[in-house]
Amino acid sequence: MPVVRMSGIVKRFGAVLANDHVNLELEAGEVHALLGENGAGKTTLMNVLSGLYRPDEGEIIIDGRQCEIDSPRKALSLGIGMVHQHFMLAAPLTVAENIVLGLKTSQSPLLGLRDVEERILGLSDKYHLCVDPKAYIWQLSAGERQRVEILKLLYRKANILILDEPTAVLTPNEAEQMYGVVSEMARQGHAVVLISHKLEEVTAWADCITVLRDGRVVDTVRGTVSRPELARMMVGREVLFQYDRVQQSPGDVVLTMDHVNVRGAKGNAALQEVSLQVRQGEIVGIAGVAGNGQSELADAIAGLVHVDSGRIVLAGHEVTNCMPAEITRRGLGG
């Protein structure tokens, strides 16, 4: 019997039908991927299961019993926990303090932290989640913070874990480590839901894949399935994975960034001495793990953030710290 059965789930936001009579079954001991384009309804469906949203129609059956999940606390009491893309941790507190935050205790929280730390170390060893319970959250990398979020759910005895885009902020090495963690959780008997739009990720990690498109379930597949077939289900048409690239001869320089420095919202150095050129007829890619200055770079070009030093030249005109309307008039689109 499935540990979770969602039947006829409907969720609307005004005129937008985010989930359209969705059926989904989850089984213990497997990784179940929810695959679809952005806006397909994947996260909304799991927000319903985790208690953040209440469905407009449909029913949820947990371990054979119909349940009304009206809050994340109720979901957690049923063994359901979700790790969101944006972590919900208190940076000034330690790992152990974050994990027990909000839990009732018969003794002073500070006096019980030693026992909490020992239990965290036990869970870390069991699931290969290497985290120092005494470390402060602000000292941890994105990958380590994600492990804390998972430990927080395991500490609360969740056996149905939902991971929303778990590799979005991870380096390739951290993503590989996360794959090992997910596999171990499934091996220990947990039902793991992986929300993703990455074909390579779901084919490598998942035992079962449910594809959503426009809020509806297209199909649920088990076993081997090709990436072209998954892509076709996601978008509703054939997708070419190979194409012949036409050799281009770049033209004149249309955009120049010369030793640009920009501070982030927290006063940190978001861009440091960044220089680049974009020519006519070429595509310039900006690569990096989320939070490493990509958004600040785009905002600086568009005039949305202040440039502390350096120059930005667009179509032969300096636009450093110009108003966005002026930069748009010079030919920038975004």
N, C-alpha and C positions, 0 to 999 in steps of 0.2 A: 504494500500500500504506500502511495506517495506520502512524504511528510508534509507536503503542501499541495493543495489543489485550489487554484483560482479559476472560478467559472463565471463567464459572462461579465467580466469587469469592464465597467464604463466609467470614464472620468472626463468631465468637461470643464473648460475654463472659458466661461462666456460662450461665444460662438465656436470656439475651438474644441474639437473632439479629439482629445489626446489619446485615449484608449477606447477602442470600439469593440466591445464584447470580446474581450481577450480571455482565452483559456490557457492555463499554464500549469504544469505539474513538475514538482521537484522531488528528487529521491535522495535519500541519505547515501553518503559515500561517493558522490559524483560531483563533478564540476559542470554546471549548466550555464552556457553562455547565452546572453541576450544580445543579438547582433542586429544592427540597423544603422541607418544614417542618422545624423543629428536631427532631432525632432521627430523621430519615428515612434516615440512613446516608451522607450526602454526605462529611463530613469523615473518617469511618472508612474509606471506600473510598479516598480520596486518601492517608490515612496508610498504607494498605497499599501503594499505588504508590510512596510516597516512602520506604518502608523503616522507618517507625516501628512498624508492626504486620506480622506475618507471617500470611498467609491460612491458614485451616484447610483450605480446598479451593480448587481453581481454578488457573489458570496465567496468567502475564503474558508477553506477547511484545513485545519492543522491536526495532523495525526488522527484523522477520521472524525474530528469534532468541528462543527461550524463555529466560527469565532467572529466577533466584531472587534476590529482593531481600530481604536479611536485615538491612539497616541503612541509615540515611540516607547514609552514606559510599558504600555500594555503589550506591544510587540515583543519587547525584551523579556517580559514575564512568560511569553510563549516560546522563547528561545530564538527570536528573530532579531538580528542586529545588522546595521548597515554602516559601511565605511564610505563616506562621501568624498567626492573629488577634492573639496576644500575641507581640510582637517578641522575638527572642532576641539582644539586643545588649548589650555591656558598656558601661554608661553612662560610666565614667571614661576610656575609650579614644577615640581619634579615629575618624573614618569609615574612613580607610585602615587603621588598626590592626585594626578590627573585620572588615574585608573579608578581610584575609590571616590572621586569627587561625586557627590550626590547620593552616595550609598548610606543607608542607615547602619549605625554601629552601636554596640552596647557599651563601648568604652571610648575614651578620647581618641579622635582620629590620629593625633600625633603619637600617642602611646602605642597604637596598633600598627604603625607603619612598618615596624620590623617584620611582623608576621606577613604583612602585605608584600613587602619586598621579597621575602622568601618564596611566597606563592608565585609571584611574578617570575622569579628565576626558574621555578619549576615549570611553569607554562612556556617560558622562553626555550628551555631545554627540550621540552616535549615536542614543540612545533617548529624548532629551529628558528626562533625569533630572537636574535641576539640584540638585547637592549639592556642598558644599565638602569635599574630602577631608581637610582639616586641621582641620575643626570637630570638637568633642567631641560625643558622642552626647547628653549631658545638655543641650546647648544647642539641640537640634533639636526641631521640632514633630513631631506624630504623622505627618503627611504626609511630612516629610523622613526620618523614621526608616524608614518603609515603603519609600521609594526606596532607602535604604541596604540593606535586606534584599533588594530586587530586584537591586541592583548586585552584592551578594555572590554571588548565583547566576549572574549574567551573567559575572562575573569568573572563576568556576569553569567557564565554558563550558556551562552548562545550556541545553538547547534545548527542554525541556518544563518549563514553569513553572506551578505551582499556586498560586493566590491564594485564601486562605480568608477570605471576607467582607471584601474589601479596603476597603470604604467604611465599615465599622462605626465606626471612630474618626476619620473624616475630616469636615471641614467640607464644605458643598456645593461650594465653590470647589476644594478639594483633590480632591474626588471627580471633578469635571469634568477636572482635570488628570490624574488617574489613568486616566480613560477614554482620554485621548490617549496615555498611556504604553502601555496595553494594546494599543491599535490599532497603535501603531508596532512593538511586539514581534511581533505577528502578521504585519505587513507585512514584517518582516525575516526571516520564515520560521519563527518559533518556534510551537510548539503551546502555547496558553495555556488553562489550566483555571480557570474562575471559579466558586467555590462561593458560592452565594447563596440567599436566600429572598425576595429583592426582585424583584417582577415587572417594575417599571420598569427596573431595572438590567439584567436579562438580555435583555429585548427590545431595549434600546438598544445593548448591548455585544456580544451573542453572535451568531456565525454559525450555531451549532448548540446545541440545548438538550436535555439529558437530564433527565427528571423522575423523581425517586425518591420512593417512599412506602412506609413500613414496611419499609425495607431492600431493596425490589425496584424494578427499573426499570419504570416505567409506560409510557414511550414516549420516543423520540428524534425530535425534529422539526427541520427545516431551513426556512429561508425565513420568511415572515411568519406569525405565530401570534398570536391575540388573548390579552389578559390574562385574560379570563374563562375561556377554554379552558385556559390554563396553570393557573389557580387550581383549576379542576375536576379536573385531573389530580393536582394536589398533594394535595388533601383528599378526593377521591373523591365529591364532590357539587357541585351548583351553588352558586356564591358570588355574593351580591348586592353590586355595587359602588356602588349608589345606594340610599338609603333616605330615607324621609320622617322628618324629625326632629320629635318632638313637643315643642312649646313648654312649658318647665317654669317654674314659679314657685318659685324657691329659698326654702327655709324658714329655720329658725333655724341659727345658726352651731354646728357640731359639732366643729370643729377650728380652733385658732388657733395660729400660730407668730408670736412677737413678738420681733423683733430677735435671732434665734438665731445664735450663733457656735459652730462645731464645727471641731476640727482633724482632719486626715486621719491615716492610719497613719504617714506620714513626718513629722508635725509641721507640715505646711503648713495654711494656712487653707482648709478645704474648704467651709465655709459662712460667709458674712460678712454679718451684719445681715439675715438672711433673715426676712421677714414675709409671711404669707399666711393666708387664711381659707377654709375649706371649709364650705359650707352643705348642709343637707338637700336632696336632690333635684337635685344638680348634680354634674358631673364636672369636676375640676380637672386639667388636663394639666401635666406638668413636662417641658419640652423642653430639650435641650442635647446637645452632642457628648459621647461617653463620657468620663468622668473629670472632669466639671465640677461634681460635688457631688450628683448625683441620688441615688446610693446612700447617701451620708452623710445626706442629708435624710430618706430613708425610715428609715434606721437610728436617727436621732435621735428620730423620732416613736415608733418601736417600743421605745426604751430600750436599743438595742444599742450605742450609742456615747455618750460623755460630752459633754454640752452645757456649754461653757465659760461662756456667758452667754446671757441671754434666757429666754423662757418658752414652754412648750408646754402648751396647755389642751385637754383632750379631754372632750367632753360635760359641760362646766361644771366639771371638776376639773383642777387643775394636775398634770401628770404629768412635769414636767421631771426627768430623771434618775431616774425611778422604775424599779423592776424590770420586765422584760418581762411577767412573769406578772400584775402589777398592771395594767399598761396593757391587756393582753388582757382582763382582767376588766372593765375600763371600756368594752369594746366594740370595740377595734381588731382587725381581722383582716388577714392578709396572707400 
